[in-house]
């Protein structure tokens, strides 16, 4: 479903289900259900508070094509956790772009400038937007865009903080050993330094074999474990992107392939992954552009050609 939104997560081709429902990213299943029921009551044809038939039809389509799919994605624990993984990875990949990202809304700017109580500030800024979101059909997309930008900044800040915490807690190298055992210690240190690389290399080899045998789920598990050891391994991100591509998980594939290209665009695996991604995206991109050109504004968004 195409959205006339170019802000927040939508800007990166990720449908922001949390923004559509107007719930915080850390909302539990109970909060999600309560919010969905409230929106459904406002938009359902039996309870919609509007007299114009065209508006009633539009409300019904928003419910069926936007709100219901968002609720379906977030109401089940497994799909919600998988979706949150996508968002976390996006926030991680974009964390170092906080100083250069273009922000269009005051709420997101305020969150970015907050140095303390980020969680509290996020919820405080979100609440008034949520209260207005479905008051008027004309404002739904505009406010959803504002919420999504707030969500994006929240994710980038949260993931950036995690990266800094990991850097702080990373064990420091051992003090220089005594001269008496220099040769032995040098060999031991070299062995220790090579261990993580060897482990990652082994994981990459196994993952490639899994991909060749089309055992994609096992390949993804193997590559995720490897990324815990080397988060910026371009080959690992490239292979993970290829695995997701074969599973038709285009969003996850884009995230990892783009990350791989950012780390090392000359990596042969990365080049292969980018070519594979390009083969499946041109048609969908043209379709997306075409959808945006069709229809006349908000009321024409769901219209069909006559």
N, C-alpha and C positions, 0 to 999 in steps of 0.2 A: 504494500500500500504506500503510495507516494504522499509525502507531507510537504506543504508549502512553508517549510521551516528550514532556515539556514543557520541556526544558532545551536550552541551546545553540542550534545552528542549527535544530533541529526546532521551536523556539519561534517561529521566523520562517517556518515552512512550507517549509523547505529540508531535503530528505533528506540527511543527512550521511553520504555514502558512505565517507569516510575514517574516521569513527567506527565505522561498521558493520564495516569490515575491521580496524580497530585499527592503522592506519598513519598516520604523520605527514603533514601536508598537503604537505610537500615531498618525499614518497616518490617514487622513480622506478619505472618499469615492472617492474624486477626485484624490488624490495622488495614491490611490490603482488602480484606473482605468487606469490612465496614465502609470503607471509602467507595468501593465498587458498588455496593448496594445503594449508597446515597446518589451516586452519579446515574446509575441505572434508573432510579426513581425519577430523576429529573429529565431523562432523555427517552424513556420508554413511551411508546405511543399511547398507552392507556393512562399515563399519569403526566405526560408532558403539558406544561402550562403555557400553551400557545394556541392561538385561534387560526393562524394562517396555515393552510395545508402544506404549503411549500416548506415552511419552517419545521413542521411536524415530520415531514419526510426526511429532511436533513438531519434532524435530531436522531431519528431511527437509524440512519446510515452511519452517523458518527458512533452510535452505540454498537452497532453490529460490526463495523469495519475497523474501528480504532480502539474503543474501550474494551469490548469483549476479548479481542486478541491479547491486549495488554494484561487483562486479568488472567487469561489462560496461561500466559507466560510466567506470571508471578505467583499464582495461587498454589502451585505444586512445588514442594520443597526442592525436588531434583532440578526441575527446569529453572527455578529461581536461583539456585546455587550456581548452575552453569552460566546463567546470564550475568550474575554478579562477578563471576570469574572473567567474563569478557570485559565488563566495565573496569574491573581492577587492572587488567592488563592494559587497557586503553589509558587509564590514569597513570600507570607506571611508565608507559612509553612516552607520554606527553609531559611528564613531571618536570623535565628540564626546559620546557618551553614556556613556563609560567611568566617569565619576564618579557616575552615577545608576543604572547597571544593577544589577539584583539578581543576586547570585551565590550559588549553593546548595552548591557543592563547595569543599573545602579546596584541592584542586589548582589550580582556576581562581583562587582568591583569592591563593594563593602566587605564581602567575605574574603576576597583576596588580601585586603588590607588588615584583616583581623589577625592579631598576633597571639591572642589568648582565647580560651573557651570557643574554639572553632565549631565544635559540635553544637553548642548552645546557640551560637550566632547563625549557623546554618538553619536550624529549626525555626529560629525567630524570624529570619528573612523569608523562609518558605511559607509560613502560616498565612500571611495576608494574600499571597498569590493564590494559594489553594482555595481560600475563601471566595475569591473572585472568579476562579477558573471557569466554572460552568454556569455562572449567573446569566451570561448572554452568549448566544451562538456566535456572534461576531467576534468575541474576544477569546474564544477557546484556543485557537492556534497561537495567537500572540502571547497569551499568558503561559501556555505550554512551552513555548520557545524560551521564555524568561526562566521558567523552572528548570528546563534542560541545561541552560547555561550555568545556572547556579549549581546544578548537579555536577557538571563537568569540572568547574573550579574546585568543588568539594573533593572530587575524586583525585584531581591532580595534586591538591594540597595533602590529602591523606596519604597517597602513594609516595609523594616526595618525602614526607615525614618518615615513612617506613624505610625508605632508602637511606636516609641520614642516620636513623637508629641502627640499621644493620652495619653501616660504616663505623659507627662509634663502638659497637660491640664486637667488631671483627678482631680476633686475637692478634696481638702484636707479635712480631717475629722474636724468637728467642735471643737473649743476649749473646754476644760474640763468645764462642767457646775458648777455652784455654789453649795455649800453643801446643801443649803436650800431646793432644789428640787431634791435631789439625787435619791430617789426612783422613782419618776415620770419620771425623765429624763432617768434613766436606762431602764425603761419599753419602753419609746418612742424610744430610740436608738436601743433596741433589735428588736422592731417592724420594724424600718426602715431597719435594717440589713437583716431581714428575707424577706422583700418585694421583692427584685430582685430575690432571690432564689425561692420564691413562684411563681413569675411570670414565671420564666424559667421552673419550675416544671410543671406548668399548660400548658405551651406551649409544653413541651415534651409529656405530657399525651394526649393533643389534636392531636399532630403529630402522635403518635402511633395509635390512633383511625383512623386517616385519612389513614394511611398506611394499616391498617387492612381492611378498606373499599375500598382500591385501589384508593383512591383519592390522588394520588402522588403529583400532582402539588400544592395542598393546603398544604400537609405535608411539602414540600420543603420550601414554603413561611413561614410557621410557624417556622420551624427549623432555617431558615436564621435570622429571627427576634430574636430568642432565642440566637443565636451566637453573636448578637450585644451586648447583655447583658453579656454573658459569653463566650468569644472567645475560651477558652480552656476547654470547657465542653466536656468530652470524650463521654458521652452518646449522646449528641446532634450531634457530628461529626459522631458517629457510626450510628445513625438513619438516618442522612442525606445521609451517604454512602449507606445504605440499600435502601433508596428511589431512589437514582440515579441508583443503580444497577437494581432495578425493572423497571426503565425507559430505561434501556440499555445504560445509559450514563457512560460507564466504566471508562473513564478518571476521571470524577468528583467523581465517587464512590471511586476510588483508592486514590485520594487526601484526601478525608475526612476520610476514614477508616485508612489510614496510619497516619494521624494526630491524630486520636482517640487512636491508639495503642501507639503512642509516648507519649501521655498524661497519659493514664492509660490502659495498656494492660490486666489488670485483670477485667476490667469492663465487666459484662456479655453481655451487648449489643455489646460491641466492639468485644468480642470473637465470638458472633453470626455473626456479620458483616464480620469479617475476614474469617470465615468458608464459608459464602455465596460467598465471593469474590474468594476464592480458588476454589470453585466448577466451576466457569466460566472461570478462567484464565489459568489452566494448558494446555488445548488443544491449545489455542491461542499462548501461549508462545512457545510450541513445534513447532507450525507452523511457528512462527517468526524465530526461530533458523534454521529451515529447509530451509526457503527462503534465509537466509544469506549464507547457504552452497551451494545452487544451483547457477549455472551460473559462469562465469569467469570474475570477476572484474566488471568494470562499464558497459562495452558493453554486459555483460551477465546478467545484473540485470533484464532486462525485458524479457529475453528469456524464451521460453517454452521448456518443455521436448519433445524430438522427439520420 
